[in-house]
Amino acid sequence: MSTGASIPKPADAVPRYVLQGRVVTLNSQDEVLEQGRVLVRGSRIVAVEPSGGPLPEAFRDAPLIDTQGTLYPGLIDLHNHFVYDVLTLWRVPKRYLNRTQWPRHADYAPLISLPVRVLGGQAPSARAIVRYIEAKALLAGTTTGQGIRTRVSGGEALFRGAMRNIEEPRDDHLPAGSTRVMDLHDDAEDIESFRDALDSHAAYFYHLGEGVDDYAHRRYLDLAGHDLIQPSLVGIHSLGLQRPELDRMAGSGAKVVWSPFSNLLLYGQTLQVSDLLGAGVTFSLGCDWSPTGSKNLLQELKVARHEAARQGASLSSRTLVRSVTADAARVAGWQAQVGTLRANALADLLVIAGTGGDPYDTLISATEKHVRLVTVDGVARFGDRALMEPLVFDPTHPSETWTVDGAEKAFYLWAEDSPLNDLGFEAARALLEEAMADLPDFQRRMELAERQGVGPAPFTLVLDNEPQDVFATGPESSAFVTDVHRVAGRITLDAPTVGGPDYWELLAAQNNLDDTLKQQLRQDYA
């Protein structure tokens, strides 16, 4: 983002403001204040209360903003491979049975794996990826993500940015989670390593039973047979689990992350919602990644609502909203700090335009243009420009304007200690579009600059969904993992919001989605 001229920063500059509107607390009583206000100072919520009474002395001169919207806790995405979210929907070739099959298709490497390896292996494009995908999440209300890796080989940690990171939260109040993508090996050393990870983390995210066949189901049996169904286990997907397994997950305090759109795109089916609800297992939602998943949680909520209705399951809008706020915080072990609007909680908020109708349906039906404001740690990060301007507490770092469907918005992405403070959203987008327009040429230019010693030092982003281990058995898979010269020449950068002719064309081409879902999503974004 543009930093402009240097403006002195007040020594005591911290966020301090009052937001008014309908307040959906998501607390244990699910209280909704039809006319309420949230008082924020620094990184914390000071009070959540009805509007109209006198403000505390400390807030008498603070900005008082009528949002004309509904306030929620910031959304929590508990399953994503964020680095891949620069890629558009993949035309999934056929219906697959488990997660070991689709990475072996001939199109997977040149269209998904290798482009991200090329872009993530060069400093300029890697930095642009991080800036772009974080902004893409924020503009749809996501304030916390799982699957954001800060570790890089040969470079600084890039994900010290504008949203929270489950794996490396950099906050003593928030216990770090950990993630395992690859399947558990049936050997003593791997089993003990898995057990140690469960014992040492409040939340251990594991791709569990991703598929619809016996292979997927056996991944659960591997855990159960070694007493690894523990309270810290978070089973991502859990598609291969049936009601008895979900009952045991619930009884052991284990949790589930449900990614219905990804399941439907790859496998043509998803969890039985009645089993999920009947077992009483705590669950949350996750987008997975943009090649075979939702762009953001607002889209994933719509898919989940549609699929539950198609199955005839009684999934309430309130429960669905809790799955990306209060219940998601419980899954991560962060419920004492985020996921609800209450005094002393961290000030992660989302404001959606409008105050009428059911407050939970309002969020599920919202699209990116309805996002009026997103705050993280009390800092206004994205929203309507008219709301963002009075919330500027540090004029040293101006915001960056952007437009969504004709509505003028603004980003504020500057963050303490972030190595990306010199890179704005639009600059990142332009850099990625230029590189992806001819990836082989981009790769050659970067390699030449490295040999000549005129380019930045190379490093590699951690790519946690690369074909390896169980994904890479056999000669056909080992070849594409290393041969970066097979990368497709031109790749389209995924647009930051849902919609547009290209997106609907890609959606229409999906073989495993039923037509009613395709039609419903188009209506939701009309």
C-alpha positions as CSV (number, residue, x, y, z in Angstrom):
1,M,0.0,0.0,0.0
2,S,1.1,3.6,-0.5
3,T,2.7,5.1,2.6
4,G,2.7,8.7,1.3
5,A,4.4,11.5,3.2
6,S,5.6,10.8,6.7
7,I,3.0,11.9,9.3
8,P,3.9,12.0,13.0
9,K,2.3,9.2,14.9
10,P,0.8,10.1,18.3
11,A,2.9,8.4,21.1
12,D,-0.2,6.9,22.7
13,A,-2.0,6.0,19.4
14,V,-4.2,3.0,20.0
15,P,-7.7,2.2,18.5
16,R,-10.5,3.7,20.5
17,Y,-14.1,3.9,19.2
18,V,-17.7,2.9,19.6
19,L,-19.6,0.9,16.9
20,Q,-23.4,1.0,17.0
21,G,-25.8,-1.4,15.2
22,R,-27.5,-4.7,15.8
23,V,-25.1,-6.8,17.9
24,V,-25.0,-10.6,17.5
25,T,-22.9,-11.6,20.5
26,L,-22.7,-15.4,19.9
27,N,-22.2,-15.7,23.7
28,S,-23.5,-18.7,25.6
29,Q,-27.0,-17.3,25.6
30,D,-26.8,-16.2,21.9
31,E,-27.9,-12.7,22.9
32,V,-28.8,-10.3,20.2
33,L,-29.0,-6.6,20.9
34,E,-31.3,-5.1,18.3
35,Q,-29.9,-1.6,19.1
36,G,-26.5,-2.1,20.7
37,R,-23.0,-0.8,20.7
38,V,-19.5,-2.2,21.1
39,L,-16.8,-0.2,22.8
40,V,-13.2,-0.9,21.7
41,R,-10.0,0.3,23.2
42,G,-6.6,-1.1,22.0
43,S,-6.9,-4.7,21.1
44,R,-9.9,-5.4,23.4
45,I,-13.6,-5.0,23.6
46,V,-14.3,-2.9,26.7
47,A,-18.1,-3.3,26.7
48,V,-21.0,-4.7,24.8
49,E,-24.3,-2.9,25.8
50,P,-27.6,-1.5,24.6
51,S,-27.3,1.8,22.8
52,G,-28.7,5.0,24.3
53,G,-27.1,5.3,27.7
54,P,-24.2,7.6,28.6
55,L,-20.8,6.5,27.5
56,P,-18.0,6.0,29.9
57,E,-15.7,9.0,30.5
58,A,-12.9,7.4,28.5
59,F,-15.2,7.2,25.4
60,R,-16.8,10.6,25.5
61,D,-14.6,11.9,22.8
62,A,-14.1,8.7,20.9
63,P,-15.5,8.2,17.4
64,L,-19.1,7.0,17.7
65,I,-20.1,5.3,14.4
66,D,-23.6,4.2,13.4
67,T,-22.7,1.2,11.2
68,Q,-26.2,0.8,9.9
69,G,-25.3,-2.9,10.0
70,T,-25.2,-6.0,12.1
71,L,-22.1,-6.7,14.2
72,Y,-20.6,-10.2,14.6
73,P,-17.4,-11.7,15.8
74,G,-14.8,-12.0,13.1
75,L,-15.0,-15.2,11.1
76,I,-12.7,-18.1,11.8
77,D,-11.6,-20.4,8.9
78,L,-10.3,-23.6,10.4
79,H,-9.3,-25.4,7.2
80,N,-7.4,-23.7,4.4
81,H,-4.3,-24.1,2.3
82,F,-4.0,-20.3,1.9
83,V,-0.9,-20.2,-0.4
84,Y,-2.9,-21.9,-3.1
85,D,-5.7,-19.4,-3.0
86,V,-4.3,-17.5,-5.9
87,L,-5.6,-20.3,-8.2
88,T,-9.0,-20.5,-9.8
89,L,-11.4,-23.4,-9.6
90,W,-10.0,-26.6,-11.1
91,R,-12.2,-28.4,-13.6
92,V,-12.3,-31.6,-11.5
93,P,-12.0,-34.4,-14.1
94,K,-14.1,-37.0,-12.5
95,R,-15.6,-38.3,-9.2
96,Y,-12.8,-39.5,-6.9
97,L,-13.0,-41.9,-4.0
98,N,-10.2,-40.7,-1.7
99,R,-7.5,-38.0,-1.4
100,T,-4.7,-40.1,-2.9
101,Q,-6.3,-40.2,-6.4
102,W,-6.9,-36.6,-7.7
103,P,-3.3,-35.4,-7.3
104,R,-2.2,-38.0,-9.9
105,H,-4.3,-36.7,-12.7
106,A,-2.2,-35.3,-15.5
107,D,-3.6,-31.8,-15.2
108,Y,-3.0,-31.5,-11.5
109,A,0.7,-30.7,-11.6
110,P,0.8,-28.2,-14.4
111,L,-2.3,-26.3,-13.2
112,I,-2.1,-26.5,-9.4
113,S,1.0,-27.9,-7.9
114,L,3.8,-26.5,-10.1
115,P,2.4,-22.9,-10.5
116,V,2.4,-22.5,-6.8
117,R,5.9,-24.0,-6.5
118,V,7.2,-21.6,-9.1
119,L,5.5,-18.5,-7.5
120,G,6.2,-19.6,-4.0
121,G,9.9,-20.1,-4.8
122,Q,10.7,-16.6,-5.8
123,A,10.8,-13.7,-3.3
124,P,8.8,-11.1,-5.3
125,S,5.9,-13.4,-6.2
126,A,5.9,-15.2,-2.8
127,R,5.5,-11.8,-1.1
128,A,2.7,-11.0,-3.5
129,I,1.0,-14.3,-2.7
130,V,0.9,-13.6,1.0
131,R,-0.4,-10.0,0.6
132,Y,-3.1,-11.0,-1.9
133,I,-4.5,-14.0,-0.1
134,E,-4.6,-12.3,3.3
135,A,-6.5,-9.4,1.7
136,K,-8.8,-11.8,-0.1
137,A,-9.7,-13.4,3.3
138,L,-10.2,-10.2,5.1
139,L,-12.5,-8.6,2.5
140,A,-15.0,-11.5,3.2
141,G,-14.8,-11.1,7.0
142,T,-12.2,-13.7,7.9
143,T,-10.1,-12.6,10.8
144,T,-8.4,-15.9,11.8
145,G,-7.1,-18.7,9.5
146,Q,-5.7,-22.2,9.9
147,G,-3.2,-23.2,7.2
148,I,-1.2,-19.9,7.1
149,R,2.4,-21.0,7.5
150,T,4.9,-18.4,8.4
151,R,8.0,-20.6,7.9
152,V,9.9,-20.1,4.7
153,S,13.2,-21.6,3.6
154,G,15.8,-18.9,3.2
155,G,13.6,-15.9,4.0
156,E,11.8,-14.0,6.7
157,A,8.4,-15.1,8.0
158,L,5.9,-13.4,5.8
159,F,2.7,-14.1,7.6
160,R,3.1,-11.4,10.2
161,G,0.2,-9.5,8.9
162,A,-3.3,-8.3,9.3
163,M,-5.1,-11.4,10.4
164,R,-4.6,-14.1,13.0
165,N,-2.7,-17.4,12.4
166,I,-3.8,-20.6,14.2
167,E,-0.4,-22.2,13.9
168,E,1.7,-19.2,15.0
169,P,-0.6,-16.7,16.7
170,R,2.2,-14.7,18.3
171,D,0.0,-14.0,21.3
172,D,0.5,-15.6,24.7
173,H,-3.2,-15.7,25.3
174,L,-3.8,-17.9,22.2
175,P,-2.4,-21.5,22.3
176,A,-0.8,-22.4,18.9
177,G,-2.4,-25.2,17.0
178,S,-0.5,-27.6,14.7
179,T,-1.4,-29.3,11.5
180,R,-0.7,-32.6,9.7
181,V,-1.8,-33.0,6.1
182,M,-0.3,-36.4,5.3
183,D,-1.8,-39.7,6.4
184,L,-0.6,-41.4,9.5
185,H,1.9,-44.3,8.9
186,D,1.3,-47.6,10.6
187,D,4.7,-47.6,12.3
188,A,5.6,-47.1,16.0
189,E,7.7,-43.9,15.4
190,D,5.0,-42.1,13.4
191,I,2.3,-43.2,15.9
192,E,4.2,-41.8,18.8
193,S,5.0,-38.6,17.0
194,F,1.2,-38.2,16.4
195,R,0.5,-38.8,20.0
196,D,3.1,-36.3,21.1
197,A,1.5,-33.7,18.8
198,L,-1.9,-34.4,20.4
199,D,-0.5,-34.1,23.9
200,S,1.4,-30.8,23.2
201,H,-1.3,-28.8,21.4
202,A,-4.8,-27.6,22.3
203,A,-5.8,-28.3,18.7
204,Y,-4.1,-30.7,16.3
205,F,-5.6,-30.5,12.8
206,Y,-5.4,-33.7,10.8
207,H,-6.9,-34.5,7.4
208,L,-9.0,-37.4,8.6
209,G,-11.0,-39.8,6.4
210,E,-11.0,-37.6,3.3
211,G,-12.9,-39.7,0.9
212,V,-15.8,-42.1,0.5
213,D,-14.2,-45.5,0.2
214,D,-12.7,-48.1,2.6
215,Y,-9.3,-46.4,2.3
216,A,-10.7,-43.2,3.8
217,H,-12.6,-45.1,6.5
218,R,-9.4,-47.0,7.5
219,R,-7.7,-43.7,8.3
220,Y,-10.1,-43.3,11.2
221,L,-9.6,-46.9,12.3
222,D,-5.8,-46.3,12.4
223,L,-6.4,-43.6,15.0
224,A,-9.0,-45.5,17.0
225,G,-6.8,-48.6,17.1
226,H,-4.0,-46.7,18.7
227,D,-6.1,-44.6,21.1
228,L,-5.5,-41.4,19.2
229,I,-9.1,-40.1,19.3
230,Q,-8.3,-37.4,21.9
231,P,-9.8,-34.0,22.9
232,S,-7.1,-32.1,20.9
233,L,-7.8,-34.0,17.7
234,V,-9.5,-31.9,15.0
235,G,-10.6,-34.1,12.1
236,I,-10.5,-32.1,8.9
237,H,-13.1,-33.3,6.5
238,S,-14.0,-36.6,8.4
239,L,-15.9,-37.5,5.3
240,G,-15.1,-41.2,5.8
241,L,-16.6,-41.3,9.2
242,Q,-20.0,-42.8,9.9
243,R,-22.4,-42.2,12.9
244,P,-20.6,-44.5,15.3
245,E,-17.3,-42.9,14.6
246,L,-18.8,-39.4,15.0
247,D,-20.3,-40.5,18.3
248,R,-16.9,-41.6,19.5
249,M,-15.3,-38.4,18.4
250,A,-17.9,-36.4,20.4
251,G,-17.6,-38.7,23.4
252,S,-13.8,-38.2,23.4
253,G,-14.0,-34.4,23.0
254,A,-12.5,-34.5,19.5
255,K,-13.8,-32.0,16.9
256,V,-14.5,-31.9,13.2
257,V,-13.9,-29.3,10.4
258,W,-16.5,-29.6,7.7
259,S,-15.6,-28.4,4.1
260,P,-18.7,-29.3,2.1
261,F,-17.9,-27.5,-1.1
262,S,-14.5,-29.2,-1.4
263,N,-16.1,-32.6,-0.6
264,L,-18.8,-32.1,-3.2
265,L,-16.4,-30.9,-5.9
266,L,-14.0,-33.8,-5.5
267,Y,-16.1,-36.7,-4.2
268,G,-19.7,-35.8,-5.2
269,Q,-20.9,-36.1,-1.6
270,T,-20.1,-34.7,1.9
271,L,-20.9,-35.6,5.5
272,Q,-24.3,-36.6,6.5
273,V,-25.4,-33.5,8.4
274,S,-27.9,-35.4,10.5
275,D,-25.1,-37.7,11.8
276,L,-22.9,-34.7,12.5
277,L,-25.6,-33.0,14.5
278,G,-26.9,-36.1,16.1
279,A,-23.5,-37.1,17.4
280,G,-23.2,-33.6,19.0
281,V,-19.6,-33.3,17.9
282,T,-18.3,-29.7,18.0
283,F,-17.7,-28.7,14.4
284,S,-16.5,-25.7,12.4
285,L,-16.3,-24.8,8.7
286,G,-13.3,-24.5,6.5
287,C,-12.9,-23.4,2.8
288,D,-10.1,-25.8,2.0
289,W,-8.6,-23.9,-0.9
290,S,-9.7,-22.1,-4.0
291,P,-8.8,-24.8,-6.6
292,T,-11.5,-27.2,-5.2
293,G,-13.3,-25.1,-2.6
294,S,-14.8,-21.8,-1.6
295,K,-13.2,-18.5,-2.1
296,N,-14.1,-17.5,1.5
297,L,-16.4,-18.4,4.4
298,L,-19.3,-16.4,3.2
299,Q,-19.5,-18.7,0.2
300,E,-18.9,-21.8,2.3
301,L,-21.8,-20.9,4.6
302,K,-24.1,-20.7,1.6
303,V,-22.9,-24.2,0.3
304,A,-23.4,-25.7,3.8
305,R,-26.9,-24.2,4.1
306,H,-27.9,-25.5,0.7
307,E,-26.4,-29.0,1.3
308,A,-28.1,-29.3,4.7
309,A,-31.5,-28.4,3.1
310,R,-30.9,-30.9,0.2
311,Q,-30.2,-33.6,2.8
312,G,-33.3,-32.6,4.8
313,A,-31.3,-32.0,7.9
314,S,-32.3,-29.5,10.5
315,L,-29.3,-27.3,10.6
316,S,-30.3,-24.0,12.0
317,S,-28.8,-20.7,10.7
318,R,-27.7,-20.0,14.3
319,T,-25.7,-23.3,14.5
320,L,-24.1,-22.6,11.1
321,V,-23.0,-19.1,12.1
322,R,-21.6,-20.5,15.4
323,S,-19.5,-22.9,13.3
324,V,-17.5,-20.0,12.0
325,T,-17.4,-17.9,15.2
326,A,-18.0,-19.3,18.8
327,D,-17.8,-23.0,18.0
328,A,-14.8,-22.5,15.7
329,A,-13.0,-20.7,18.6
330,R,-13.8,-23.8,20.8
331,V,-12.3,-26.1,18.2
332,A,-9.1,-24.0,18.2
333,G,-9.0,-23.8,22.0
334,W,-9.4,-20.0,21.7
335,Q,-12.9,-19.6,23.2
336,A,-11.6,-17.4,26.0
337,Q,-10.4,-14.8,23.6
338,V,-12.3,-14.8,20.3
339,G,-15.5,-16.0,18.7
340,T,-17.9,-13.9,20.8
341,L,-18.6,-10.3,21.4
342,R,-18.2,-9.6,25.1
343,A,-16.1,-7.4,27.4
344,N,-12.4,-8.3,27.5
345,A,-12.5,-10.4,24.3
346,L,-10.1,-9.6,21.6
347,A,-11.7,-7.0,19.3
348,D,-12.1,-9.1,16.1
349,L,-15.3,-7.9,14.5
350,L,-17.3,-8.1,11.3
351,V,-20.1,-5.7,10.3
352,I,-22.6,-6.7,7.6
353,A,-24.9,-4.2,6.0
354,G,-28.5,-4.2,7.2
355,T,-30.3,-4.7,10.5
356,G,-33.5,-6.4,9.4
357,G,-34.6,-10.0,9.2
358,D,-33.1,-13.0,11.0
359,P,-29.6,-11.9,12.1
360,Y,-28.0,-15.3,11.4
361,D,-29.6,-15.5,7.9
362,T,-28.2,-12.0,7.3
363,L,-24.7,-13.2,7.7
364,I,-25.1,-16.4,5.6
365,S,-26.8,-14.5,2.8
366,A,-24.2,-11.7,2.7
367,T,-21.7,-11.4,-0.1
368,E,-18.5,-9.4,-0.2
369,K,-20.2,-6.2,-1.1
370,H,-22.2,-6.3,2.2
371,V,-19.1,-6.3,4.3
372,R,-19.0,-2.9,5.9
373,L,-16.2,-3.3,8.3
374,V,-13.6,-5.9,9.5
375,T,-11.4,-5.3,12.6
376,V,-8.6,-7.5,14.0
377,D,-7.1,-6.7,17.4
378,G,-9.2,-3.5,17.3
379,V,-7.5,-2.3,14.1
380,A,-9.9,-1.6,11.2
381,R,-8.5,-3.7,8.4
382,F,-11.1,-3.5,5.7
383,G,-14.5,-2.0,5.0
384,D,-16.5,0.8,3.5
385,R,-14.3,3.8,3.1
386,A,-16.8,5.9,4.9
387,L,-16.4,3.7,8.0
388,M,-12.7,3.2,7.7
389,E,-11.7,6.9,7.6
390,P,-12.9,7.8,11.1
391,L,-11.3,4.7,12.6
392,V,-7.8,5.7,11.5
393,F,-5.7,5.8,14.7
394,D,-2.3,6.0,13.0
395,P,-2.2,8.5,10.1
396,T,1.4,7.5,9.4
397,H,0.1,4.6,7.3
398,P,-2.8,5.5,5.1
399,S,-5.3,3.0,3.8
400,E,-5.6,1.7,0.2
401,T,-8.9,2.2,-1.6
402,W,-10.6,-0.5,-3.6
403,T,-14.0,-1.0,-5.2
404,V,-16.4,-3.9,-4.8
405,D,-19.4,-3.9,-7.1
406,G,-19.3,-0.1,-7.3
407,A,-19.0,0.4,-3.5
408,E,-15.8,2.2,-2.4
409,K,-13.9,0.2,0.1
410,A,-10.5,0.5,1.8
411,F,-7.8,-1.8,3.1
412,Y,-5.4,-1.0,6.0
413,L,-2.8,-3.8,5.9
414,W,0.2,-2.2,7.7
415,A,1.2,-4.4,10.6
416,E,4.0,-4.1,13.2
417,D,7.0,-6.2,12.2
418,S,5.5,-7.3,8.9
419,P,8.0,-7.5,6.0
420,L,5.2,-6.7,3.6
421,N,4.5,-3.1,4.7
422,D,5.9,-1.8,1.4
423,L,3.5,-3.9,-0.7
424,G,-0.1,-3.1,-1.2
425,F,-3.0,-5.2,-2.4
426,E,-3.2,-3.7,-5.9
427,A,0.6,-4.0,-6.3
428,A,0.5,-7.6,-5.3
429,R,-2.4,-8.3,-7.7
430,A,-0.6,-6.7,-10.6
431,L,2.6,-8.5,-9.9
432,L,0.9,-11.9,-9.7
433,E,-1.1,-11.3,-12.9
434,E,2.0,-10.4,-14.8
435,A,3.9,-13.5,-13.5
436,M,1.0,-15.9,-14.1
437,A,0.5,-14.6,-17.6
438,D,3.7,-16.5,-18.7
439,L,5.0,-18.7,-15.8
440,P,7.8,-20.3,-17.8
441,D,9.1,-16.9,-18.8
442,F,8.8,-15.6,-15.3
443,Q,10.7,-18.6,-14.0
444,R,13.5,-18.1,-16.6
445,R,13.8,-14.4,-15.7
446,M,14.0,-15.1,-12.0
447,E,16.7,-17.8,-12.5
448,L,18.7,-15.5,-14.8
449,A,18.5,-12.7,-12.2
450,E,19.7,-15.1,-9.5
451,R,22.6,-16.3,-11.6
452,Q,23.6,-12.7,-12.3
453,G,23.3,-11.8,-8.7
454,V,20.9,-8.9,-9.3
455,G,17.7,-10.5,-8.0
456,P,16.5,-11.1,-4.4
457,A,17.7,-14.2,-2.6
458,P,15.5,-17.1,-3.5
459,F,13.4,-18.8,-0.9
460,T,10.4,-21.1,-0.8
461,L,7.1,-20.7,0.9
462,V,5.9,-23.8,3.0
463,L,3.5,-25.5,0.7
464,D,1.6,-27.9,2.9
465,N,-0.5,-29.6,0.3
466,E,2.2,-30.7,-2.1
467,P,2.0,-34.2,-3.5
468,Q,4.4,-36.3,-1.4
469,D,4.2,-39.2,1.0
470,V,1.0,-41.1,0.2
471,F,0.3,-38.6,-2.6
472,A,3.5,-39.6,-4.4
473,T,3.6,-43.3,-4.9
474,G,4.6,-44.6,-8.3
475,P,6.6,-43.2,-11.2
476,E,3.9,-41.0,-12.6
477,S,3.7,-38.9,-9.5
478,S,7.4,-38.6,-8.6
479,A,8.0,-37.1,-12.1
480,F,5.7,-34.1,-11.7
481,V,6.7,-33.2,-8.2
482,T,10.2,-32.1,-9.3
483,D,9.8,-31.1,-13.0
484,V,8.9,-27.4,-12.7
485,H,9.3,-27.1,-16.5
486,R,6.0,-28.8,-16.9
487,V,4.1,-25.8,-15.5
488,A,1.3,-24.5,-17.6
489,G,2.2,-21.4,-19.6
490,R,-0.6,-19.1,-18.5
491,I,-2.6,-19.3,-15.2
492,T,-5.4,-17.0,-14.3
493,L,-5.2,-15.3,-10.9
494,D,-8.3,-16.1,-8.9
495,A,-10.5,-13.0,-8.4
496,P,-10.8,-11.9,-4.8
497,T,-14.6,-12.0,-4.8
498,V,-17.2,-14.6,-6.0
499,G,-18.8,-14.0,-9.3
500,G,-18.1,-12.9,-12.9
501,P,-18.7,-14.8,-16.2
502,D,-15.4,-16.8,-15.9
503,Y,-16.3,-18.0,-12.4
504,W,-19.8,-19.1,-13.3
505,E,-18.4,-20.9,-16.4
506,L,-16.0,-22.8,-14.2
507,L,-18.7,-23.7,-11.7
508,A,-21.0,-24.9,-14.5
509,A,-18.3,-27.2,-15.8
510,Q,-18.0,-29.1,-12.5
511,N,-19.0,-32.7,-13.0
512,N,-19.7,-33.6,-9.4
513,L,-22.0,-30.8,-8.3
514,D,-25.7,-31.1,-8.7
515,D,-27.3,-28.4,-10.9
516,T,-29.5,-27.1,-8.0
517,L,-26.3,-26.0,-6.1
518,K,-24.9,-24.3,-9.2
519,Q,-28.2,-22.5,-9.7
520,Q,-28.5,-21.6,-6.0
521,L,-25.0,-20.1,-5.8
522,R,-25.7,-17.9,-8.9
523,Q,-28.9,-16.7,-7.3
524,D,-27.1,-16.0,-4.0
525,Y,-24.6,-13.7,-5.8
526,A,-27.0,-12.2,-8.3
